[in-house]
Amino acid sequence: MEELELPLNSVCGTIEVSPGDFPKLQVLDLTYNRLSSDDILNLGMLPNLKTLHLTGIQLCICYRSKYYV
């Protein structure tokens, strides 16, 4: 899979990615979801990701496994 689109999907929570996950993914669209700064950093583990769409995201702060906007 080279492109994954998940806009407006209520993505909220910890995104865990390993270097071997999605080895061919080049484009990821997570627009209008809620992500933490750690989620965004974890996406950096995708080895071939060239384009990351984050328009309109709400940055969440995680306290004791709960996310707050």
N, C-alpha and C positions, 0 to 999 in steps of 0.2 A: 504494500500500500504506500503510495507516494503522497497522497493528500487526504487529510482528515478534517472534516468540518463539523464542529460542535457548537455553533453559536446558539445563544438563548436556550441552553439546556440545563440551567440551574446547576452547573458544575460548581461545587463548593466543597472543599475538603482537601485532604492531603493528596497531591499528585505525586506518586512514587514512580520513578523511571530509572531503569538500569541501562548502562551503555549498550547492551545487546537488544534492548526493546525497540521495536519499529525501525529496523536497520535501513529501510528505504524511504522512510517518511521525510519529505522535504518541505511540505506546507501544512501548517496546523492553524486552524481558525477556532479560537476560544472567545470570540467577541461576545460581550454582554453576559459574562459569567462572573462569579465571585472567586477570586484567587488570592492566596497569600503570597508574600514575597518569596517564601520558600518554594511554593509551587512553581513560580516563574524560574527560580534558580534551578530546580530539578529538571525543568524542560531543557535546560542546557546540556543535559546528558544525552539527548538524542543526537547521534553522531552525524546525520546528514541533514538536519533541519536547517533550512535556508530562510524560510519565511514564517514568522509567528505573528498572527493577527490578534491583537489584544484591545481593539477599539471598545470603549465603553465598559471596560471591566471595573468591578468594585474591588478595591484591595481590602482584604480581611485581615484582622489581627487575631491570632489564635491564642486563647487562654485555656489551659487545661482541656485540650481537645475540643473546644467549642470555638466557632468562628463568629466574630462580630464585625460589623461594617463600621 
